[in-house]
């Protein structure tokens, strides 16, 4: 079954809400991106299975940083069983309080 335009709009809005939550340090907005039983692995060796724990980590990790996330080229696929998977290109710039570069991805 193909995703509807409304499904795709909601998925794109979720990705943009994630970026906006980080960039504005709006931790309640960021928390609205996670299901309570989230399973996250960023490939760092640490995983999270609690939305609140993940949000607390993100808040701690980004403390004092200025961030700018840019998303584009959203492609949403029907994964079957009512699920969707997607891909987007992103660029992220994270700056320390003194303006020096922390990370560019």
C-alpha atoms as one frame of an Amber mdcrd trajectory, in Angstrom:
protein
   0.000   0.000   0.000   1.394   3.397  -0.937   1.650   6.086   1.680  -0.884
   8.869   1.369   0.191  12.457   0.891  -0.989  13.123   4.457   1.178  10.267
   5.809   4.186  11.668   3.994   3.452  15.188   5.255   3.328  13.915   8.836
   6.623  12.027   8.465   8.366  15.080   7.000   6.881  17.219   9.795   8.263
  14.771  12.376  11.775  14.987  10.918  11.573  18.785  10.851  10.199  18.853
  14.417  13.255  16.823  15.516  15.644  19.315  13.908  13.727  22.315  15.261
  13.627  20.850  18.775  17.406  20.476  18.753  18.122  23.842  17.161  15.885
  25.765  19.556  16.722  23.644  22.624  12.995  22.980  22.960  13.250  19.688
  24.837   9.482  19.238  25.109   9.208  19.571  21.314  12.036  17.072  20.855
  10.373  14.674  23.306   7.241  14.766  21.145   9.272  13.011  18.420   9.796
   9.798  20.415   7.448   6.920  21.100   7.585   5.913  24.768   9.122   2.553
  23.841  11.731   4.010  21.479  14.727   1.876  20.452  17.659   4.064  19.383
  21.196   3.181  18.355  23.286   6.001  16.892  26.211   3.613  16.407  28.147
   5.035  19.357  27.962   1.907  21.504  25.228   3.358  23.688  21.553   2.590
  23.073  18.311   3.945  24.512  15.019   2.152  25.059  13.285   4.939  26.965
  12.074   8.144  25.358  12.733  10.104  28.553  16.290   8.734  28.835  16.984
   9.540  25.188  15.630  13.056  25.578  17.720  13.606  28.721  20.819  12.447
  26.853  20.088  14.799  23.945  19.592  17.722  26.308  22.846  16.957  28.128
  24.817  16.363  24.915  23.620  19.611  23.317  24.026  21.772  26.450  25.911
  24.923  25.525  26.008  24.107  21.808  24.448  26.168  19.045  23.105  23.862
  16.367  21.711  24.196  12.879  20.140  21.210  11.129  19.072  21.340   7.479
  16.951  18.570   5.921  16.125  17.953   2.269  15.234  15.290  -0.319  12.641
  13.448   1.754  11.818  10.009   0.329   9.201   7.900   2.139   8.699   4.180
   1.395   5.947   1.797   2.383   7.640  -0.887   4.519   4.503  -3.043   4.794
   2.429  -3.943   7.853   1.396  -0.304   8.252   4.992   0.844   8.682   6.990
   3.329   6.661  10.675   3.906   6.217  12.281   6.986   4.825  15.446   8.762
   3.913  16.425  12.392   3.998  19.654  14.229   3.450  20.745  16.413   6.302
  23.522  18.767   7.228  24.239  19.651  10.811  26.491  22.287  12.262  27.249
  22.255  15.990  29.197  25.133  17.509  30.717  25.494  20.978  29.863  28.557
  23.096  33.037  30.309  21.860  31.873  29.836  18.254  34.420  27.141  17.410
  33.334  24.115  15.445  32.258  21.081  17.474  30.847  18.987  14.620  29.904
  19.329  11.003  27.962  16.416   9.536
